């Protein structure tokens, strides 16, 4: 799919199948995707990636660093980044952070990403 405003999305999950699935779905939507198998790798990617990362999709429950810690640390380094949590165990996220339930519904994934990136990100891209 052609996307005139591609976004860079960092996906963080300790399940390779989830990483693969989300990568395929989001790339098909025209986005650029970065993958991390855990929170520490996500922080490393965030620090080393030279461009803008528009959004982070992170699993809530992971070894090493959980999704809330990933969110907190990445926001400290990249203020304003959009964050979407994923969980198969929790049904509401703290502090109003958007949450996507597992197992993933691919139609819902696409819509939640569109909602997450919204109008503010489109303005952000115009400034790039």
N, CA, C and O atoms as CSV, one atom per row, in Angstrom:
chain,resi,resn,atom,element,x,y,z
A,1,UNK,N,N,0.837,-1.187,0.000
A,1,UNK,CA,C,0.000,0.000,0.000
A,1,UNK,C,C,0.875,1.240,0.000
A,1,UNK,O,O,1.827,1.325,0.776
A,2,UNK,N,N,0.571,2.191,-0.848
A,2,UNK,CA,C,1.309,3.450,-0.872
A,2,UNK,C,C,0.843,4.314,0.292
A,2,UNK,O,O,-0.355,4.491,0.514
A,3,UNK,N,N,1.799,4.842,1.021
A,3,UNK,CA,C,1.497,5.722,2.139
A,3,UNK,C,C,2.289,7.005,1.925
A,3,UNK,O,O,3.517,6.985,2.000
A,4,UNK,N,N,1.609,8.130,1.658
A,4,UNK,CA,C,2.333,9.370,1.399
A,4,UNK,C,C,3.049,9.905,2.639
A,4,UNK,O,O,3.950,10.735,2.518
A,5,UNK,N,N,2.667,9.446,3.813
A,5,UNK,CA,C,3.297,9.865,5.064
A,5,UNK,C,C,3.734,8.648,5.864
A,5,UNK,O,O,3.137,8.342,6.896
A,6,UNK,N,N,4.778,7.943,5.401
A,6,UNK,CA,C,5.198,6.762,6.153
A,6,UNK,C,C,5.743,7.169,7.519
A,6,UNK,O,O,6.363,8.222,7.667
A,7,UNK,N,N,5.509,6.338,8.486
A,7,UNK,CA,C,5.993,6.565,9.837
A,7,UNK,C,C,7.011,5.490,10.196
A,7,UNK,O,O,7.011,4.397,9.630
A,8,UNK,N,N,7.865,5.818,11.133
A,8,UNK,CA,C,8.810,4.844,11.657
A,8,UNK,C,C,8.239,4.340,12.978
A,8,UNK,O,O,7.965,5.115,13.894
A,9,UNK,N,N,8.067,3.028,13.053
A,9,UNK,CA,C,7.450,2.411,14.228
A,9,UNK,C,C,8.403,1.369,14.794
A,9,UNK,O,O,8.873,0.484,14.079
A,10,UNK,N,N,8.681,1.487,16.085
A,10,UNK,CA,C,9.508,0.532,16.804
A,10,UNK,C,C,8.587,-0.460,17.510
A,10,UNK,O,O,7.755,-0.077,18.333
A,11,UNK,N,N,8.749,-1.744,17.177
A,11,UNK,CA,C,7.941,-2.800,17.793
A,11,UNK,C,C,8.829,-3.553,18.776
A,11,UNK,O,O,9.937,-3.969,18.436
A,12,UNK,N,N,8.326,-3.722,20.006
A,12,UNK,CA,C,9.090,-4.381,21.064
A,12,UNK,C,C,8.259,-5.533,21.617
A,12,UNK,O,O,7.198,-5.323,22.204
A,13,UNK,N,N,8.756,-6.754,21.422
A,13,UNK,CA,C,8.048,-7.929,21.934
A,13,UNK,C,C,9.030,-9.079,22.037
A,13,UNK,O,O,9.909,-9.232,21.188
A,14,UNK,N,N,8.884,-9.885,23.071
A,14,UNK,CA,C,9.786,-11.026,23.247
A,14,UNK,C,C,9.305,-12.266,22.509
A,14,UNK,O,O,9.924,-13.326,22.606
A,15,UNK,N,N,8.205,-12.144,21.770
A,15,UNK,CA,C,7.696,-13.252,20.967
A,15,UNK,C,C,8.006,-12.973,19.493
A,15,UNK,O,O,7.419,-12.067,18.901
A,16,UNK,N,N,8.929,-13.746,18.891
A,16,UNK,CA,C,9.299,-13.511,17.492
A,16,UNK,C,C,8.103,-13.549,16.530
A,16,UNK,O,O,8.088,-12.836,15.526
A,17,UNK,N,N,7.109,-14.378,16.839
A,17,UNK,CA,C,5.935,-14.469,15.960
A,17,UNK,C,C,5.168,-13.146,15.934
A,17,UNK,O,O,4.658,-12.742,14.888
A,18,UNK,N,N,5.087,-12.480,17.073
A,18,UNK,CA,C,4.394,-11.189,17.148
A,18,UNK,C,C,5.186,-10.131,16.374
A,18,UNK,O,O,4.611,-9.337,15.629
A,19,UNK,N,N,6.494,-10.128,16.555
A,19,UNK,CA,C,7.336,-9.185,15.817
A,19,UNK,C,C,7.154,-9.359,14.316
A,19,UNK,O,O,6.983,-8.382,13.587
A,20,UNK,N,N,7.191,-10.593,13.863
A,20,UNK,CA,C,7.058,-10.893,12.435
A,20,UNK,C,C,5.693,-10.463,11.911
A,20,UNK,O,O,5.599,-9.827,10.862
A,21,UNK,N,N,4.646,-10.807,12.632
A,21,UNK,CA,C,3.286,-10.468,12.211
A,21,UNK,C,C,3.096,-8.956,12.126
A,21,UNK,O,O,2.601,-8.447,11.121
A,22,UNK,N,N,3.486,-8.244,13.169
A,22,UNK,CA,C,3.312,-6.796,13.168
A,22,UNK,C,C,4.182,-6.128,12.112
A,22,UNK,O,O,3.762,-5.152,11.489
A,23,UNK,N,N,5.383,-6.641,11.906
A,23,UNK,CA,C,6.233,-6.086,10.864
A,23,UNK,C,C,5.559,-6.212,9.499
A,23,UNK,O,O,5.517,-5.245,8.737
A,24,UNK,N,N,5.040,-7.377,9.191
A,24,UNK,CA,C,4.387,-7.584,7.892
A,24,UNK,C,C,3.174,-6.672,7.731
A,24,UNK,O,O,2.985,-6.070,6.674
A,25,UNK,N,N,2.358,-6.568,8.771
A,25,UNK,CA,C,1.140,-5.749,8.704
A,25,UNK,C,C,1.488,-4.272,8.532
A,25,UNK,O,O,0.913,-3.590,7.684
A,26,UNK,N,N,2.425,-3.784,9.333
A,26,UNK,CA,C,2.743,-2.357,9.290
A,26,UNK,C,C,3.523,-1.969,8.040
A,26,UNK,O,O,3.327,-0.878,7.506
A,27,UNK,N,N,4.398,-2.842,7.568
A,27,UNK,CA,C,5.090,-2.553,6.310
A,27,UNK,C,C,4.106,-2.562,5.143
A,27,UNK,O,O,4.247,-1.778,4.205
A,28,UNK,N,N,3.113,-3.442,5.198
A,28,UNK,CA,C,2.083,-3.465,4.152
A,28,UNK,C,C,1.266,-2.165,4.159
A,28,UNK,O,O,0.716,-1.767,3.133
A,29,UNK,N,N,1.194,-1.514,5.314
A,29,UNK,CA,C,0.501,-0.224,5.432
A,29,UNK,C,C,1.406,0.933,4.997
A,29,UNK,O,O,0.975,2.086,4.968
A,30,UNK,N,N,2.665,0.621,4.657
A,30,UNK,CA,C,3.578,1.637,4.159
A,30,UNK,C,C,4.511,2.229,5.196
A,30,UNK,O,O,5.204,3.206,4.913
A,31,UNK,N,N,4.545,1.658,6.396
A,31,UNK,CA,C,5.402,2.186,7.457
A,31,UNK,C,C,6.779,1.526,7.443
A,31,UNK,O,O,6.948,0.420,6.930
A,32,UNK,N,N,7.740,2.215,8.006
A,32,UNK,CA,C,9.066,1.656,8.232
A,32,UNK,C,C,9.062,1.072,9.633
A,32,UNK,O,O,8.561,1.703,10.563
A,33,UNK,N,N,9.612,-0.117,9.796
A,33,UNK,CA,C,9.520,-0.834,11.065
A,33,UNK,C,C,10.902,-1.161,11.608
A,33,UNK,O,O,11.780,-1.624,10.879
A,34,UNK,N,N,11.079,-0.910,12.901
A,34,UNK,CA,C,12.267,-1.307,13.643
A,34,UNK,C,C,11.821,-2.366,14.637
A,34,UNK,O,O,10.739,-2.252,15.213
A,35,UNK,N,N,12.640,-3.403,14.852
A,35,UNK,CA,C,12.240,-4.510,15.722
A,35,UNK,C,C,13.200,-4.673,16.889
A,35,UNK,O,O,14.417,-4.570,16.739
A,36,UNK,N,N,12.612,-4.933,18.071
A,36,UNK,CA,C,13.407,-5.214,19.268
A,36,UNK,C,C,12.791,-6.397,19.989
A,36,UNK,O,O,11.575,-6.461,20.174
A,37,UNK,N,N,13.651,-7.349,20.403
A,37,UNK,CA,C,13.186,-8.549,21.089
A,37,UNK,C,C,13.001,-8.385,22.583
A,37,UNK,O,O,12.471,-9.278,23.245
A,38,UNK,N,N,13.437,-7.241,23.130
A,38,UNK,CA,C,13.214,-6.957,24.548
A,38,UNK,C,C,13.399,-5.459,24.780
A,38,UNK,O,O,13.783,-4.722,23.871
A,39,UNK,N,N,13.124,-5.024,25.999
A,39,UNK,CA,C,13.176,-3.601,26.314
A,39,UNK,C,C,14.557,-2.992,26.208
A,39,UNK,O,O,14.701,-1.854,25.762
A,40,UNK,N,N,15.581,-3.741,26.615
A,40,UNK,CA,C,16.944,-3.217,26.527
A,40,UNK,C,C,17.348,-2.982,25.074
A,40,UNK,O,O,17.981,-1.976,24.753
A,41,UNK,N,N,16.981,-3.911,24.205
A,41,UNK,CA,C,17.282,-3.744,22.779
A,41,UNK,C,C,16.520,-2.547,22.211
A,41,UNK,O,O,17.039,-1.818,21.366
A,42,UNK,N,N,15.298,-2.352,22.675
A,42,UNK,CA,C,14.498,-1.212,22.213
A,42,UNK,C,C,15.170,0.107,22.573
A,42,UNK,O,O,15.220,1.028,21.757
A,43,UNK,N,N,15.687,0.197,23.800
A,43,UNK,CA,C,16.368,1.419,24.217
A,43,UNK,C,C,17.624,1.656,23.393
A,43,UNK,O,O,17.930,2.791,23.028
A,44,UNK,N,N,18.342,0.592,23.103
A,44,UNK,CA,C,19.551,0.703,22.285
A,44,UNK,C,C,19.205,1.187,20.875
A,44,UNK,O,O,19.877,2.066,20.336
A,45,UNK,N,N,18.169,0.619,20.286
A,45,UNK,CA,C,17.737,1.040,18.951
A,45,UNK,C,C,17.313,2.506,18.979
A,45,UNK,O,O,17.680,3.281,18.096
A,46,UNK,N,N,16.543,2.879,19.992
A,46,UNK,CA,C,16.083,4.259,20.108
A,46,UNK,C,C,17.253,5.229,20.202
A,46,UNK,O,O,17.225,6.301,19.596
A,47,UNK,N,N,18.272,4.861,20.954
A,47,UNK,CA,C,19.439,5.738,21.116
A,47,UNK,C,C,20.266,5.826,19.837
A,47,UNK,O,O,20.820,6.882,19.530
A,48,UNK,N,N,20.352,4.738,19.095
A,48,UNK,CA,C,21.222,4.696,17.916
A,48,UNK,C,C,20.535,5.130,16.625
A,48,UNK,O,O,21.209,5.527,15.675
A,49,UNK,N,N,19.212,5.062,16.574
A,49,UNK,CA,C,18.503,5.409,15.338
A,49,UNK,C,C,18.605,6.918,15.111
A,49,UNK,O,O,18.202,7.699,15.972
A,50,UNK,N,N,19.140,7.332,13.964
A,50,UNK,CA,C,19.407,8.754,13.759
A,50,UNK,C,C,18.178,9.607,13.437
A,50,UNK,O,O,18.202,10.823,13.626
A,51,UNK,N,N,17.111,8.978,12.953
A,51,UNK,CA,C,15.940,9.748,12.547
A,51,UNK,C,C,14.861,9.770,13.611
A,51,UNK,O,O,15.070,9.378,14.759
A,52,UNK,N,N,13.717,10.237,13.194
A,52,UNK,CA,C,12.547,10.282,14.071
A,52,UNK,C,C,11.924,8.903,14.165
A,52,UNK,O,O,11.769,8.211,13.158
A,53,UNK,N,N,11.571,8.510,15.364
A,53,UNK,CA,C,10.733,7.328,15.575
A,53,UNK,C,C,9.378,7.876,16.000
A,53,UNK,O,O,9.264,8.555,17.021
A,54,UNK,N,N,8.360,7.579,15.215
A,54,UNK,CA,C,7.041,8.160,15.453
A,54,UNK,C,C,6.259,7.462,16.551
A,54,UNK,O,O,5.505,8.096,17.290
A,55,UNK,N,N,6.444,6.134,16.653
A,55,UNK,CA,C,5.645,5.388,17.624
A,55,UNK,C,C,6.386,4.148,18.092
A,55,UNK,O,O,7.246,3.607,17.397
A,56,UNK,N,N,6.024,3.716,19.294
A,56,UNK,CA,C,6.535,2.479,19.873
A,56,UNK,C,C,5.346,1.611,20.226
A,56,UNK,O,O,4.431,2.050,20.923
A,57,UNK,N,N,5.360,0.374,19.741
A,57,UNK,CA,C,4.384,-0.642,20.157
A,57,UNK,C,C,5.161,-1.604,21.024
A,57,UNK,O,O,6.082,-2.266,20.546
A,58,UNK,N,N,4.807,-1.691,22.288
A,58,UNK,CA,C,5.571,-2.548,23.177
A,58,UNK,C,C,4.678,-3.454,23.999
A,58,UNK,O,O,3.630,-3.052,24.503
A,59,UNK,N,N,5.133,-4.695,24.117
A,59,UNK,CA,C,4.463,-5.647,24.985
A,59,UNK,C,C,4.591,-5.140,26.412
A,59,UNK,O,O,5.620,-4.576,26.784
A,60,UNK,N,N,3.570,-5.335,27.197
A,60,UNK,CA,C,3.591,-4.885,28.586
A,60,UNK,C,C,4.444,-5.799,29.454
A,60,UNK,O,O,5.189,-5.321,30.310
A,61,UNK,N,N,4.342,-7.118,29.241
A,61,UNK,CA,C,5.058,-8.086,30.070
A,61,UNK,C,C,6.206,-8.705,29.284
A,61,UNK,O,O,5.996,-9.496,28.364
A,62,UNK,N,N,7.436,-8.324,29.670
A,62,UNK,CA,C,8.621,-8.871,29.017
A,62,UNK,C,C,9.706,-9.051,30.068
A,62,UNK,O,O,9.708,-8.370,31.094
A,63,UNK,N,N,10.634,-9.979,29.804
A,63,UNK,CA,C,11.794,-10.079,30.697
A,63,UNK,C,C,12.685,-8.846,30.538
A,63,UNK,O,O,12.576,-8.122,29.548
A,64,UNK,N,N,13.538,-8.617,31.482
A,64,UNK,CA,C,14.491,-7.497,31.521
A,64,UNK,C,C,13.783,-6.192,31.848
A,64,UNK,O,O,13.842,-5.744,32.993
A,65,UNK,N,N,13.120,-5.571,30.891
A,65,UNK,CA,C,12.371,-4.332,31.124
A,65,UNK,C,C,10.945,-4.529,30.644
A,65,UNK,O,O,10.733,-5.016,29.533
A,66,UNK,N,N,9.959,-4.162,31.459
A,66,UNK,CA,C,8.574,-4.292,31.004
A,66,UNK,C,C,8.189,-3.089,30.134
A,66,UNK,O,O,8.939,-2.120,30.020
A,67,UNK,N,N,7.027,-3.175,29.536
A,67,UNK,CA,C,6.580,-2.143,28.611
A,67,UNK,C,C,6.466,-0.763,29.217
A,67,UNK,O,O,6.731,0.230,28.540
A,68,UNK,N,N,6.073,-0.676,30.492
A,68,UNK,CA,C,5.963,0.636,31.137
A,68,UNK,C,C,7.332,1.278,31.327
A,68,UNK,O,O,7.477,2.492,31.184
A,69,UNK,N,N,8.334,0.467,31.647
A,69,UNK,CA,C,9.689,0.987,31.798
A,69,UNK,C,C,10.243,1.417,30.437
A,69,UNK,O,O,10.911,2.446,30.332
A,70,UNK,N,N,9.966,0.629,29.404
A,70,UNK,CA,C,10.378,1.002,28.042
A,70,UNK,C,C,9.745,2.344,27.675
A,70,UNK,O,O,10.419,3.243,27.173
A,71,UNK,N,N,8.453,2.465,27.929
A,71,UNK,CA,C,7.738,3.715,27.631
A,71,UNK,C,C,8.386,4.889,28.358
A,71,UNK,O,O,8.679,5.915,27.745
A,72,UNK,N,N,8.608,4.743,29.644
A,72,UNK,CA,C,9.164,5.818,30.457
A,72,UNK,C,C,10.540,6.251,29.970
A,72,UNK,O,O,10.817,7.443,29.844
A,73,UNK,N,N,11.395,5.277,29.698
A,73,UNK,CA,C,12.772,5.612,29.288
A,73,UNK,C,C,12.837,6.202,27.890
A,73,UNK,O,O,13.601,7.135,27.641
A,74,UNK,N,N,12.037,5.660,26.972
A,74,UNK,CA,C,12.059,6.210,25.609
A,74,UNK,C,C,11.460,7.606,25.594
A,74,UNK,O,O,11.961,8.485,24.892
A,75,UNK,N,N,10.391,7.824,26.359
A,75,UNK,CA,C,9.810,9.172,26.424
A,75,UNK,C,C,10.794,10.179,27.010
A,75,UNK,O,O,10.789,11.347,26.619
A,76,UNK,N,N,11.635,9.743,27.938
A,76,UNK,CA,C,12.643,10.637,28.513
A,76,UNK,C,C,13.659,11.065,27.455
A,76,UNK,O,O,14.176,12.182,27.498
A,77,UNK,N,N,13.937,10.178,26.513
A,77,UNK,CA,C,14.922,10.467,25.466
A,77,UNK,C,C,14.293,11.061,24.205
A,77,UNK,O,O,14.934,11.820,23.479
A,78,UNK,N,N,13.049,10.710,23.959
A,78,UNK,CA,C,12.348,11.171,22.759
A,78,UNK,C,C,10.970,11.682,23.173
A,78,UNK,O,O,9.962,11.013,22.945
A,79,UNK,N,N,10.926,12.863,23.780
A,79,UNK,CA,C,9.639,13.389,24.241
A,79,UNK,C,C,8.640,13.490,23.091
A,79,UNK,O,O,8.995,13.844,21.966
A,80,UNK,N,N,7.410,13.178,23.393
A,80,UNK,CA,C,6.353,13.301,22.392
A,80,UNK,C,C,6.130,12.069,21.542
A,80,UNK,O,O,5.182,12.028,20.758
A,81,UNK,N,N,6.985,11.055,21.676
A,81,UNK,CA,C,6.792,9.834,20.897
A,81,UNK,C,C,5.478,9.168,21.331
A,81,UNK,O,O,5.129,9.185,22.511
A,82,UNK,N,N,4.774,8.597,20.395
A,82,UNK,CA,C,3.513,7.909,20.687
A,82,UNK,C,C,3.819,6.490,21.148
A,82,UNK,O,O,4.721,5.843,20.614
A,83,UNK,N,N,3.077,6.004,22.135
A,83,UNK,CA,C,3.298,4.661,22.673
A,83,UNK,C,C,1.980,3.912,22.729
A,83,UNK,O,O,0.959,4.438,23.172
A,84,UNK,N,N,2.028,2.670,22.266
A,84,UNK,CA,C,0.890,1.761,22.340
A,84,UNK,C,C,1.366,0.489,23.020
A,84,UNK,O,O,2.295,-0.166,22.546
A,85,UNK,N,N,0.731,0.143,24.126
A,85,UNK,CA,C,1.074,-1.079,24.851
A,85,UNK,C,C,0.274,-2.247,24.305
A,85,UNK,O,O,-0.825,-2.066,23.780
A,86,UNK,N,N,0.830,-3.450,24.431
A,86,UNK,CA,C,0.138,-4.682,24.031
A,86,UNK,C,C,0.186,-5.648,25.206
A,86,UNK,O,O,1.193,-5.741,25.907
A,87,UNK,N,N,-0.923,-6.373,25.415
A,87,UNK,CA,C,-0.931,-7.352,26.494
A,87,UNK,C,C,-2.011,-8.396,26.274
A,87,UNK,O,O,-3.101,-8.110,25.780
A,88,UNK,N,N,-1.668,-9.610,26.658
A,88,UNK,CA,C,-2.659,-10.677,26.657
A,88,UNK,C,C,-3.236,-10.905,28.040
A,88,UNK,O,O,-4.093,-11.769,28.227
A,89,UNK,N,N,-2.764,-10.124,29.019
A,89,UNK,CA,C,-3.160,-10.352,30.406
A,89,UNK,C,C,-3.838,-9.166,31.064
A,89,UNK,O,O,-4.629,-9.344,31.990
A,90,UNK,N,N,-3.544,-7.964,30.603
A,90,UNK,CA,C,-4.079,-6.750,31.204
A,90,UNK,C,C,-5.059,-6.125,30.219
A,90,UNK,O,O,-4.829,-6.142,29.010
A,91,UNK,N,N,-6.149,-5.576,30.739
A,91,UNK,CA,C,-7.171,-5.047,29.832
A,91,UNK,C,C,-7.323,-3.535,29.908
A,91,UNK,O,O,-8.117,-2.954,29.168
A,92,UNK,N,N,-6.569,-2.893,30.796
A,92,UNK,CA,C,-6.510,-1.433,30.790
A,92,UNK,C,C,-5.116,-1.028,31.245
A,92,UNK,O,O,-4.551,-1.609,32.172
A,93,UNK,N,N,-4.580,-0.028,30.578
A,93,UNK,CA,C,-3.210,0.399,30.864
A,93,UNK,C,C,-3.221,1.588,31.813
A,93,UNK,O,O,-4.150,2.396,31.796
A,94,UNK,N,N,-2.198,1.692,32.631
A,94,UNK,CA,C,-2.104,2.832,33.540
A,94,UNK,C,C,-1.854,4.136,32.793
A,94,UNK,O,O,-1.328,4.135,31.680
A,95,UNK,N,N,-2.229,5.229,33.406
A,95,UNK,CA,C,-1.979,6.582,32.896
A,95,UNK,C,C,-2.572,6.845,31.524
A,95,UNK,O,O,-2.067,7.694,30.788
A,96,UNK,N,N,-3.628,6.138,31.169
A,96,UNK,CA,C,-4.301,6.411,29.908
A,96,UNK,C,C,-3.535,6.028,28.663
A,96,UNK,O,O,-3.914,6.440,27.566
A,97,UNK,N,N,-2.469,5.254,28.791
A,97,UNK,CA,C,-1.729,4.802,27.617
A,97,UNK,C,C,-2.614,3.843,26.822
A,97,UNK,O,O,-3.209,2.937,27.405
A,98,UNK,N,N,-2.710,4.022,25.516
A,98,UNK,CA,C,-3.513,3.095,24.719
A,98,UNK,C,C,-2.992,1.660,24.863
A,98,UNK,O,O,-1.788,1.428,24.978
A,99,UNK,N,N,-3.920,0.715,24.855
A,99,UNK,CA,C,-3.576,-0.697,25.036
A,99,UNK,C,C,-4.270,-1.535,23.976
A,99,UNK,O,O,-5.466,-1.377,23.732
A,100,UNK,N,N,-3.522,-2.418,23.354
A,100,UNK,CA,C,-4.038,-3.348,22.356
A,100,UNK,C,C,-3.999,-4.744,22.973
A,100,UNK,O,O,-2.970,-5.167,23.499
A,101,UNK,N,N,-5.115,-5.449,22.907
A,101,UNK,CA,C,-5.194,-6.781,23.511
A,101,UNK,C,C,-4.669,-7.853,22.570
A,101,UNK,O,O,-4.856,-7.790,21.355
A,102,UNK,N,N,-4.005,-8.841,23.168
A,102,UNK,CA,C,-3.586,-10.038,22.446
A,102,UNK,C,C,-4.576,-11.142,22.789
A,102,UNK,O,O,-5.092,-11.153,23.907
A,103,UNK,N,N,-4.862,-12.055,21.898
A,103,UNK,CA,C,-4.319,-12.166,20.544
A,103,UNK,C,C,-4.741,-10.967,19.689
A,103,UNK,O,O,-5.815,-10.393,19.869
A,104,UNK,N,N,-3.872,-10.619,18.773
A,104,UNK,CA,C,-4.054,-9.422,17.967
A,104,UNK,C,C,-5.105,-9.618,16.880
A,104,UNK,O,O,-5.136,-10.642,16.197
A,105,UNK,N,N,-5.952,-8.625,16.742
A,105,UNK,CA,C,-6.928,-8.547,15.662
A,105,UNK,C,C,-6.317,-7.589,14.642
A,105,UNK,O,O,-6.188,-6.396,14.920
A,106,UNK,N,N,-5.942,-8.088,13.473
A,106,UNK,CA,C,-5.181,-7.291,12.510
A,106,UNK,C,C,-5.923,-6.055,12.019
A,106,UNK,O,O,-5.300,-5.024,11.763
A,107,UNK,N,N,-7.233,-6.140,11.885
A,107,UNK,CA,C,-8.007,-4.960,11.493
A,107,UNK,C,C,-7.918,-3.919,12.603
A,107,UNK,O,O,-7.741,-2.731,12.332
A,108,UNK,N,N,-8.039,-4.363,13.847
A,108,UNK,CA,C,-7.934,-3.447,14.987
A,108,UNK,C,C,-6.526,-2.864,15.098
A,108,UNK,O,O,-6.372,-1.691,15.439
A,109,UNK,N,N,-5.498,-3.665,14.814
A,109,UNK,CA,C,-4.115,-3.188,14.863
A,109,UNK,C,C,-3.961,-2.012,13.905
A,109,UNK,O,O,-3.452,-0.960,14.291
A,110,UNK,N,N,-4.392,-2.183,12.674
A,110,UNK,CA,C,-4.270,-1.118,11.676
A,110,UNK,C,C,-4.980,0.147,12.129
A,110,UNK,O,O,-4.446,1.248,11.998
A,111,UNK,N,N,-6.198,-0.017,12.668
A,111,UNK,CA,C,-6.968,1.155,13.104
A,111,UNK,C,C,-6.326,1.823,14.309
A,111,UNK,O,O,-6.277,3.051,14.377
A,112,UNK,N,N,-5.832,1.036,15.262
A,112,UNK,CA,C,-5.203,1.628,16.436
A,112,UNK,C,C,-3.929,2.378,16.070
A,112,UNK,O,O,-3.620,3.406,16.673
A,113,UNK,N,N,-3.198,1.881,15.099
A,113,UNK,CA,C,-1.997,2.585,14.638
A,113,UNK,C,C,-2.395,3.899,13.977
A,113,UNK,O,O,-1.773,4.930,14.231
A,114,UNK,N,N,-3.413,3.874,13.140
A,114,UNK,CA,C,-3.887,5.116,12.511
A,114,UNK,C,C,-4.325,6.111,13.575
A,114,UNK,O,O,-3.983,7.291,13.503
A,115,UNK,N,N,-5.079,5.640,14.561
A,115,UNK,CA,C,-5.541,6.514,15.638
A,115,UNK,C,C,-4.367,7.061,16.448
A,115,UNK,O,O,-4.339,8.241,16.799
A,116,UNK,N,N,-3.403,6.197,16.739
A,116,UNK,CA,C,-2.246,6.582,17.539
A,116,UNK,C,C,-1.434,7.666,16.840
A,116,UNK,O,O,-1.020,8.640,17.469
A,117,UNK,N,N,-1.207,7.498,15.544
A,117,UNK,CA,C,-0.361,8.430,14.805
A,117,UNK,C,C,-1.071,9.735,14.503
A,117,UNK,O,O,-0.438,10.791,14.479
A,118,UNK,N,N,-2.356,9.683,14.274
A,118,UNK,CA,C,-3.215,10.848,14.158
A,118,UNK,C,C,-2.666,12.101,13.503
A,118,UNK,O,O,-1.635,12.077,12.830
A,119,UNK,N,N,-3.371,13.182,13.716
A,119,UNK,CA,C,-3.095,14.450,13.061
A,119,UNK,C,C,-1.783,15.081,13.516
A,119,UNK,O,O,-1.069,15.660,12.697
A,120,UNK,N,N,-1.451,14.983,14.794
A,120,UNK,CA,C,-0.227,15.614,15.291
A,120,UNK,C,C,1.000,15.062,14.574
A,120,UNK,O,O,1.937,15.804,14.277
A,121,UNK,N,N,0.996,13.766,14.297
A,121,UNK,CA,C,2.142,13.166,13.619
A,121,UNK,C,C,2.218,13.625,12.173
A,121,UNK,O,O,3.313,13.791,11.635
A,122,UNK,N,N,1.070,13.834,11.533
A,122,UNK,CA,C,1.097,14.307,10.150
A,122,UNK,C,C,1.733,15.688,10.085
A,122,UNK,O,O,2.505,15.970,9.168
A,123,UNK,N,N,1.420,16.555,11.050
A,123,UNK,CA,C,2.066,17.867,11.105
A,123,UNK,C,C,3.556,17.711,11.347
A,123,UNK,O,O,4.368,18.435,10.771
A,124,UNK,N,N,3.911,16.754,12.210
A,124,UNK,CA,C,5.314,16.487,12.525
A,124,UNK,C,C,6.068,16.088,11.259
A,124,UNK,O,O,7.197,16.526,11.037
A,125,UNK,N,N,5.442,15.263,10.439
A,125,UNK,CA,C,6.107,14.836,9.207
A,125,UNK,C,C,6.285,15.976,8.224
A,125,UNK,O,O,7.268,16.006,7.484
A,126,UNK,N,N,5.367,16.897,8.203
A,126,UNK,CA,C,5.493,18.035,7.295
A,126,UNK,C,C,6.709,18.877,7.677
A,126,UNK,O,O,7.285,19.557,6.827
A,127,UNK,N,N,7.103,18.835,8.955
A,127,UNK,CA,C,8.244,19.604,9.421
A,127,UNK,C,C,9.572,18.914,9.164
A,127,UNK,O,O,10.619,19.540,9.332
A,128,UNK,N,N,9.572,17.643,8.762
A,128,UNK,CA,C,10.826,16.901,8.545
A,128,UNK,C,C,11.615,17.428,7.396
A,128,UNK,O,O,12.688,16.907,7.094
